[in-house]
Amino acid sequence: MEALSCTIDNKFNKFLTRQAELEDGFCNLNKKNNGVYLTSNSSIIDSVLLEIPNDESIFSLSYLEPSCGHGAFLIKLILKAYLIFPKKSHIERFIQDRLHFVDIDPEMVRITKVNISELFYFLFNVKYAGTFHSYVTDFTLFSGFLNDDTALSSLQNKIDFVIGNPPYVTLYGRRDKKKNEEQRIYYLNNYSQFPATLKNGKINYVMLFIERGLQFLKKGGSLSFVIDVSFFETAYFHCRKHLIENYTIESLIYNIQSFENVASGQIIIAVKNKKPNDNSVLVIDDEKDSKIYIKQEKWNQPDDEYKFRISHCNKSDQIIEKIFRKSDPTLKELFPKKNLRTCVMLLNMEDKFTSSKPSQKVVSYPYYRGSIGLKYKYSNLNNLKYFNYDKNLQNKINDKLKKELILKGIKNKKRIGLGETVIYDNPKVYIRQSAKELIASFDEKPSSANNSLYVFSLRNNSIESVNFLKYFCGLLNSKIYTFFAQNRRIIRYNKGKQPQIKTSDLYQVFIPQDKEIEVKITELVDKIYKDSNNIEKYKNDIDLILYSYYILTLDEINTIEKSIEDFLQ
C-alpha cells in the first residue's frame, strides 16, 4: 500500500505541475476580472481536505466544490477515496453519486471532467463510463435571478462537505470588478450577513461564497476554504460576525503563501454548520508550525469588528492588556474628522500633476514619496518632485472619467483627488504606509505627499497644535507603539508580502492624556530635530517614559524588544 501511495502522490504532483503551467498561460486580465488562481500546492489541498474522514465512511458522504477550476480538490479527494478502497465500482459510484462541482466558466467544468476521466483511466485502465453532477452557473446568485439552476438549488442542506478556493473578486474600491450597480444591490438585499441598514457595503466574492456554501451544508456538515488573508480586514466585518454568531469555527490556518503572482497571503478556514457552544478554534501558524486553541467567544467583540485576534505569546498578551487598562482615548476618539488621511490621489496620472521644478502657474508643494521621502523615524523629508495643485486640470480629468464610468454603470469609483491645501500649508506628521514598524516624521514646512505616506494634521499652526503633532510623532516612533501596532495587526504583514497600514487601523492607537508625559515627550522630539548627534539617546528616553507609564517590568520590556526584533527579520 505504501508503494501505491507513492505512485498516487507522484501522479497528483504531476497534475499540479501541469496545472501551474496552464495557469502561467492565463491572461492576467482573466485572473483579475474573474479572481481565478488555480490551487497547485499539494499541502494546501491536503489542509482543505483535512476534516474529510480517512475510512470507508468517505463513500457515504456528499461533496460540493463551488469553484472547481481544473478540479484539483476533487482529484485529490478521489485519490483519497481510492487509497481507502481501490475498487473500480466504488470509485465510479463515488464520482457519479457523491461529487458535485460548479464553475461560472464552462471551460473550467469541461477541463475538470476531462481531468477526472483521465485519473479514472490511470487508476483502472478503462474509460470512465459514469455521469457527472456538474453545473455551469454563477454560484453567488440564487435560483430565479439571471440563472434558474433549480438542480443546484435542490442540494441546499444536503451536502456534507463544501470545499475549495473561491474566486477573489472585489466589488468595491479601485479594484472594483462588478458588472453594474444592480449586481451590488442584489447581493446586499439577498445575503444574510449584510444588515438592512448597509447601503454601500464593501463586497467580495469570498464573502458570498462562504455564506452560500454554508447554505448547502447538512446540520453538522463542514465548509473548508482557502481564502485571501484580507478576511482579517475591516471590509469582512459582517462576514466574520455572521460566522461567529451562527456557526462553529473549527480551525484556522494562517501565514500561508502558496499562490504565485498573488500580492497577499492566504488562510484556510474550516466551519461547521452548528451553532457555537463554548467551542475552541484550532489556530495554526503554518510558517512557524505552531498551534494554539482560542475560544471562539473571544472573537465575539462588536467594538473590535469581530476580528480574529491571534496571539501565541502570553507575555505579549499581558503587555497589551496593560495598555488597554489605561483606558486612554484613541486617536479617532480625539480627532474624528479625517485628520489622518492620504494627501494626493493621482491614480496613474502623476506626471500630469508633478514636475521637477515648482510651477509658475499654480501653487506647488514639495512632493514626498514613500521610503524615498521618509527614510527612517524622525528623518528629514526629501522630495525629488513638486506637486502642482491644478484644480482646473483635476476637474477636466474627473469629468471625463465620470462620463466613462456612468456609461459602464459604475458608481463610487475613485477619481483624481488633490487633497486640501490647508493641510499642505500647515504643520503635519507624515507616516509611512508600508513598513514593518511605525515610521513617522514631523514637518513644519508647506509640503504634500503621494498615497504611500499618510498625513496627520490639525489644519492650523498654533503652538498647541504644533506641540501635539510633535507629541504624536514621538508616540508613533516609540518601541511600545510599534509593538502594539505589530501585535494588533495595525501593521498587516505576511511573510513574503508587503506590509500595509490602513488609516482605519492606525486611528485605533491610544493617546495618553497625562500632561506631564506629553510635555516631556514633546521636548524630547524637539531635541531630536535640533541635535542629530544624540537622536538615539532621546529616542531611548521616550521609550523609558512610556515603559514607566504602562508600568512594565524589565522582563516585559525585553519581551517588547525581542518581539519587534523577530517581526523585523
C-alpha positions in Angstrom: 0.0 0.0 0.0 2.9 2.3 0.7 4.3 1.9 -2.8 0.8 2.5 -4.2 0.5 5.7 -2.1 3.8 6.9 -3.5 2.7 6.3 -7.1 -0.6 8.1 -6.4 1.3 11.1 -4.9 3.6 11.3 -7.9 0.6 11.2 -10.3 -1.1 14.0 -8.3 2.1 16.1 -8.2 2.4 15.8 -12.0 -1.2 17.0 -12.3 -0.4 20.0 -10.0 2.7 20.8 -12.0 0.7 20.8 -15.2 -1.9 22.9 -13.6 0.7 25.5 -12.6 2.0 25.6 -16.2 -1.5 26.1 -17.5 -2.1 28.9 -15.1 1.1 30.6 -16.3 -0.6 30.7 -19.7 -3.7 32.5 -18.3 -4.2 36.1 -19.4 -3.5 38.3 -16.3 -6.7 40.2 -17.1 -8.7 37.0 -16.8 -7.2 36.4 -13.4 -8.0 39.9 -12.2 -11.5 40.0 -13.6 -12.6 36.5 -12.5 -10.4 36.0 -9.5 -9.1 32.8 -10.9 -6.0 31.5 -9.1 -5.7 27.7 -9.5 -4.6 25.8 -6.5 -1.4 24.0 -7.3 0.1 23.4 -3.9 -0.4 19.9 -2.5 -0.1 20.8 1.1 -2.8 23.5 0.8 -5.2 20.9 -0.8 -4.4 18.4 1.9 -5.2 21.0 4.6 -8.5 21.9 3.0 -9.5 18.2 2.9 -8.2 17.6 6.4 -11.7 17.2 8.0 -12.8 14.5 5.5 -12.5 11.0 7.1 -9.8 8.5 6.2 -12.0 5.5 6.3 -14.8 3.9 4.3 -17.4 6.4 5.6 -15.9 8.7 2.9 -18.0 6.8 0.3 -21.3 7.7 2.1 -20.8 11.4 2.2 -21.5 14.2 -0.3 -19.1 16.9 -1.5 -19.6 20.2 -3.3 -16.8 22.3 -5.0 -18.4 25.6 -5.9 -15.5 27.0 -8.0 -13.9 23.9 -9.4 -11.2 25.4 -11.7 -9.4 22.4 -13.1 -10.7 20.1 -10.3 -7.6 19.9 -8.1 -9.6 19.4 -4.9 -11.8 16.7 -6.5 -8.8 14.9 -8.0 -7.2 14.7 -4.5 -10.5 13.6 -3.0 -10.9 10.8 -5.5 -7.3 9.7 -4.7 -8.0 9.8 -1.0 -11.0 7.5 -1.5 -9.0 5.2 -3.8 -6.3 4.7 -1.2 -9.1 3.6 1.3 -10.8 1.2 -1.1 -9.2 0.8 -4.6 -12.1 -0.9 -6.3 -13.4 0.4 -9.7 -17.1 0.1 -8.9 -16.7 2.0 -5.7 -14.7 4.9 -7.2 -17.1 5.1 -10.2 -20.1 5.4 -7.9 -18.2 7.8 -5.7 -17.6 10.1 -8.7 -21.1 9.8 -10.1 -23.2 9.9 -6.9 -21.1 11.9 -4.3 -19.2 14.6 -6.2 -20.8 17.9 -7.2 -18.9 20.7 -8.9 -19.7 24.2 -10.1 -18.0 26.9 -12.1 -19.2 30.0 -13.9 -16.8 29.2 -16.8 -18.0 26.2 -19.0 -14.3 25.6 -20.0 -13.4 25.0 -16.4 -16.2 22.5 -15.9 -15.1 20.7 -19.1 -11.5 20.5 -18.1 -12.5 19.2 -14.6 -14.5 16.4 -16.3 -11.5 15.6 -18.6 -9.1 15.5 -15.6 -11.4 13.2 -13.6 -11.8 10.9 -16.5 -8.0 10.8 -17.1 -7.4 10.0 -13.5 -10.0 7.2 -13.6 -8.3 5.7 -16.7 -4.9 5.9 -14.9 -6.3 4.1 -11.9 -8.2 1.3 -13.7 -7.0 1.3 -17.3 -10.6 1.7 -18.5 -12.6 4.7 -19.5 -14.9 6.3 -17.0 -18.5 5.5 -18.1 -20.4 7.3 -15.4 -22.0 10.7 -15.4 -21.1 13.9 -13.6 -23.0 16.2 -11.3 -21.6 19.4 -12.8 -23.2 22.9 -13.0 -22.2 25.9 -15.2 -23.6 28.8 -13.2 -22.9 31.8 -11.0 -22.7 30.3 -7.6 -23.3 33.7 -5.9 -26.8 34.0 -7.5 -29.9 32.4 -6.1 -32.4 30.5 -8.3 -34.6 32.9 -10.1 -32.1 35.7 -10.6 -30.5 35.6 -14.0 -29.8 31.9 -13.6 -32.6 29.4 -12.9 -30.4 26.4 -11.7 -33.0 24.5 -9.7 -30.9 21.3 -9.9 -28.1 23.0 -7.9 -30.6 24.7 -5.5 -32.1 21.3 -4.7 -28.8 20.4 -3.0 -29.3 23.0 -0.3 -29.0 21.5 3.3 -27.9 18.1 1.7 -24.1 18.4 1.4 -21.6 17.0 4.0 -18.5 18.9 2.8 -18.2 22.1 0.8 -14.5 22.6 -0.2 -12.4 24.7 -2.5 -10.7 28.0 -3.3 -13.4 30.6 -4.1 -12.6 33.4 -6.5 -11.1 36.6 -5.2 -13.2 39.3 -6.9 -13.6 42.7 -5.3 -16.8 44.7 -5.9 -15.6 48.0 -4.3 -12.7 50.5 -4.4 -10.2 50.9 -7.2 -10.1 47.1 -7.9 -13.9 47.1 -8.4 -14.9 44.3 -10.9 -18.7 44.4 -10.6 -20.7 44.3 -13.8 -23.2 47.0 -12.7 -24.9 48.6 -9.7 -27.8 46.2 -9.8 -25.4 43.3 -9.0 -24.2 45.0 -5.8 -27.7 45.9 -4.7 -28.8 42.3 -5.3 -26.1 40.9 -3.0 -26.8 43.4 -0.3 -30.5 42.5 -0.4 -30.2 38.7 -0.6 -27.3 37.8 1.7 -28.0 37.5 5.5 -24.6 38.8 6.6 -25.3 42.3 5.3 -27.7 44.2 7.6 -30.6 46.1 6.0 -29.0 49.4 7.1 -26.0 48.8 4.9 -26.4 50.8 1.8 -22.8 51.0 0.4 -21.2 47.8 1.6 -17.8 46.6 0.6 -18.4 43.2 -1.1 -16.0 40.5 -2.2 -17.0 37.2 -3.8 -15.2 35.3 -0.9 -17.9 36.7 1.5 -20.6 35.5 -0.8 -19.1 32.0 -1.4 -18.8 31.5 2.3 -22.4 32.3 3.1 -23.7 30.5 0.1 -21.5 27.5 0.7 -22.8 27.1 4.3 -26.4 27.1 3.0 -25.7 23.8 1.2 -24.5 22.0 4.3 -26.4 19.5 6.3 -26.6 20.1 10.0 -23.1 19.2 11.2 -21.6 19.5 7.7 -18.3 21.3 7.2 -17.1 24.0 4.9 -13.3 24.3 4.2 -12.0 27.1 2.0 -8.6 28.6 1.2 -9.2 32.3 1.1 -7.3 35.6 1.0 -5.8 37.0 4.2 -7.9 40.1 3.7 -10.6 38.1 5.6 -9.0 39.7 8.7 -9.6 43.2 7.5 -12.4 45.7 8.2 -14.2 45.0 4.9 -15.1 41.5 6.2 -16.7 42.8 9.4 -20.2 41.5 8.6 -18.9 38.2 7.3 -16.9 37.5 10.5 -19.9 38.5 12.6 -22.1 36.1 10.6 -19.7 33.2 11.2 -19.0 33.9 14.9 -22.7 34.2 15.8 -24.2 31.4 13.8 -21.6 28.7 13.2 -18.8 26.7 14.8 -15.4 27.7 13.5 -13.3 24.5 13.7 -9.9 25.6 12.6 -7.9 28.5 11.1 -4.5 28.1 9.3 -2.7 31.3 8.6 0.7 32.6 7.3 0.3 30.6 4.1 1.9 31.9 0.9 1.4 29.4 -1.9 -0.2 31.3 -4.8 2.3 32.9 -7.2 1.5 36.4 -8.5 -0.9 37.0 -5.6 0.0 40.1 -3.6 -1.4 39.0 -0.3 -1.2 35.8 1.8 -3.9 33.1 2.3 -5.6 31.4 5.2 -7.6 28.1 5.4 -10.8 28.3 7.4 -13.0 25.3 8.4 -16.5 26.0 9.6 -19.2 23.5 10.9 -22.9 24.1 10.3 -23.6 24.0 14.0 -24.4 26.8 16.5 -21.4 27.8 18.5 -21.3 26.5 22.1 -18.3 27.4 24.1 -16.1 25.8 21.5 -12.4 26.4 20.9 -10.8 27.1 17.5 -7.7 25.3 16.5 -5.4 28.1 15.2 -2.2 27.0 13.2 0.6 29.3 12.2 1.8 27.5 9.0 5.1 29.4 8.8 6.2 28.6 12.4 4.4 25.2 12.5 2.8 26.1 15.9 -0.8 25.7 17.1 -3.0 27.0 19.8 -6.6 26.9 20.8 -8.7 30.1 21.1 -12.2 30.3 22.4 -14.5 31.4 19.6 -16.4 33.6 22.0 -13.2 35.7 22.5 -13.7 36.9 18.9 -17.4 37.9 19.5 -16.4 41.6 20.1 -18.6 44.1 18.2 -16.3 47.0 19.3 -13.3 45.2 17.8 -15.2 44.5 14.5 -15.3 40.7 15.4 -11.6 40.5 14.5 -9.9 37.1 14.8 -7.2 38.2 17.3 -4.4 35.6 17.4 -1.5 35.5 19.9 1.0 32.8 20.6 2.6 34.6 23.5 1.1 35.1 26.9 3.7 37.7 27.9 2.7 39.8 24.9 -1.0 39.5 25.8 -0.3 40.7 29.3 1.5 43.8 27.9 -1.4 44.6 25.5 -3.7 44.2 28.5 -1.7 46.8 30.5 -2.0 49.2 27.5 -5.8 48.7 27.4 -6.1 49.0 31.1 -5.1 52.7 30.9 -8.4 53.4 29.1 -6.8 56.3 27.1 -8.8 57.7 24.2 -8.0 56.5 20.7 -6.7 58.9 18.0 -10.1 58.5 16.3 -12.0 59.5 19.5 -9.9 62.6 19.9 -9.9 63.6 16.2 -12.9 62.1 14.3 -12.9 64.4 11.3 -10.4 63.0 8.8 -7.3 64.5 10.5 -5.5 61.3 9.5 -5.6 60.7 5.7 -3.8 60.4 2.4 -2.7 63.6 0.7 -2.9 63.2 -3.1 -4.7 60.5 -5.1 -3.4 60.8 -8.7 -4.1 57.2 -9.9 -1.8 56.7 -13.0 -1.7 60.4 -13.8 1.1 61.5 -11.5 3.1 63.0 -14.4 0.3 65.4 -15.2 0.4 67.0 -11.7 4.1 66.8 -10.8 7.3 68.4 -12.1 11.0 68.6 -11.3 10.6 72.3 -10.5 7.8 74.4 -9.0 5.1 75.5 -11.4 4.8 79.2 -12.4 1.1 79.0 -13.0 -0.4 77.2 -9.9 0.8 76.7 -6.3 3.3 74.0 -5.9 4.5 71.9 -2.9 7.4 69.6 -2.3 6.1 66.1 -3.1 7.2 63.2 -0.8 7.0 59.6 -1.9 7.2 56.5 0.4 10.6 55.4 1.7 12.4 57.9 -0.6 10.7 60.8 1.1 10.6 59.4 4.6 13.6 57.0 5.1 13.5 56.4 8.9 12.0 57.6 12.2 12.3 61.4 12.5 14.2 61.7 9.2 14.3 65.0 7.3 11.9 64.6 4.5 13.2 64.5 0.9 11.5 65.4 -2.4 12.5 64.7 -5.9 9.4 66.4 -7.4 6.9 69.1 -6.8 3.1 68.6 -6.7 1.2 71.3 -8.7 -2.2 72.0 -7.3 -4.1 72.4 -10.6 -7.8 72.4 -9.8 -8.9 73.1 -13.4 -6.9 70.1 -14.7 -8.4 67.9 -12.0 -12.0 68.9 -12.9 -11.3 68.3 -16.6 -9.9 64.8 -16.0 -12.6 63.8 -13.4 -15.5 65.0 -15.7 -14.1 62.8 -18.4 -13.7 59.8 -16.1 -17.2 60.3 -14.6 -18.8 60.1 -18.1 -16.9 56.9 -18.9 -17.9 55.3 -15.7 -21.6 56.3 -15.9 -21.7 54.7 -19.4 -20.4 51.4 -17.7 -23.0 51.7 -14.9 -20.3 52.1 -12.3 -20.7 54.3 -9.2 -18.4 55.3 -6.4 -15.2 54.7 -8.4 -12.2 56.7 -7.0 -11.1 59.6 -9.2 -8.3 62.1 -9.1 -8.1 63.8 -5.7 -5.8 66.7 -4.9 -6.4 66.9 -1.2 -6.6 70.0 1.0 -4.2 73.0 0.7 -5.0 73.8 4.4 -3.2 70.5 5.2 -0.3 71.2 2.9 0.2 74.7 4.2 0.2 73.8 7.9 2.5 71.7 10.2 1.8 67.9 9.9 3.1 64.5 10.7 3.9 62.0 7.9 3.6 58.3 8.5 4.9 55.5 6.2 2.0 53.5 4.8 4.1 50.4 4.1 6.7 49.4 6.7 7.2 46.6 9.3 7.4 49.2 12.1 5.8 52.6 12.6 7.9 55.3 10.9 6.9 59.0 11.3 8.3 62.4 11.0 7.2 66.0 11.8 7.2 68.6 9.0 6.6 72.2 9.7 7.1 73.4 6.1 4.5 73.5 3.3 4.5 70.1 1.6 2.5 67.2 0.1 2.9 63.5 -0.5 1.6 60.7 -2.6 -0.6 57.9 -1.1 2.3 55.9 0.1 2.5 58.3 3.1 -0.3 59.2 5.5 -0.6 62.7 6.9 -1.9 63.8 10.2 -2.7 67.5 10.5 -4.8 69.8 12.8 -5.1 72.2 9.9 -3.6 75.2 11.8 -0.2 76.3 13.0 -1.0 77.2 16.6 1.6 76.5 19.3 -0.8 73.9 20.9 -1.2 72.1 17.6 2.5 72.0 16.8 3.2 70.7 20.3 0.6 67.9 19.9 2.0 67.0 16.5 5.4 66.5 18.0 4.0 64.5 20.9 2.1 62.3 18.4 5.2 61.8 16.4 7.1 60.8 19.5 4.4 58.2 20.4 4.3 56.7 17.0 8.1 56.3 16.8 8.4 54.7 20.2 9.1 50.9 20.6 5.9 50.2 22.5 3.7 51.8 19.8 5.4 49.7 17.1 5.0 46.6 19.4 1.3 47.4 19.8 0.9 48.0 16.0 2.5 44.7 15.2 0.6 42.7 17.7 -2.8 44.2 16.9 -2.3 43.9 13.2 -2.4 47.6 12.7 0.7 46.7 10.6 -0.6 44.0 8.4 2.2 41.7 7.3 2.5 38.2 5.9 5.9 36.7 5.1 7.0 37.4 1.6 4.4 40.2 1.1 4.5 44.0 1.5 3.5 45.3 5.0 0.5 47.5 4.9 -1.1 50.0 7.4 -4.6 51.3 6.9 -5.9 54.6 8.4 -8.9 52.9 10.0 -6.5 50.7 12.0 -3.9 53.4 12.8 -6.8 55.5 14.2 -7.0 52.9 17.0 -3.7 53.8 18.7 -4.2 55.2 22.1 -3.1 58.8 23.1 -2.1 59.1 26.8 -3.7 62.2 28.4 -1.1 62.7 31.1 0.1 66.3 30.5 3.4 65.8 32.2 4.2 62.9 29.8 3.0 65.0 26.8 5.3 67.9 27.7 8.4 65.6 28.3 7.9 63.7 25.0 7.3 66.9 23.1 10.5 68.4 24.4 12.5 65.3 23.5 11.1 65.3 20.0 12.2 69.0 19.8 15.7 67.9 20.8 15.8 65.1 18.2 15.2 67.6 15.3 17.8 70.1 16.8 20.5 67.8 18.0 21.1 65.0 15.4 24.2 63.7 17.3 22.1 62.4 20.2 19.0 61.1 18.4 19.3 57.5 19.9 19.6 58.9 23.4 16.4 61.0 23.1 14.5 58.1 21.4 15.5 55.8 24.3 14.4 58.5 26.8 10.9 58.5 25.1 10.8 54.7 25.3 11.6 54.8 29.1 8.9 57.4 29.8 6.3 55.1 28.1 7.6 51.9 29.7 7.2 53.7 33.1 3.7 55.0 32.1 2.5 51.5 31.4 4.2 50.1 34.5 6.2 47.5 32.6 8.7 45.1 34.2 12.2 44.6 32.8 11.1 41.2 31.6 8.2 42.8 29.7 10.5 45.4 28.2 12.7 42.6 26.9 9.6 40.9 25.5 8.7 44.0 23.6 12.2 44.5 22.1 12.6 40.8 21.2 9.1 40.7 19.6 10.0 43.8 17.5 13.3 42.2 16.5 11.6 39.0 15.4 9.0 40.9 13.4 11.6 42.9 11.6 13.6 39.8 10.4 
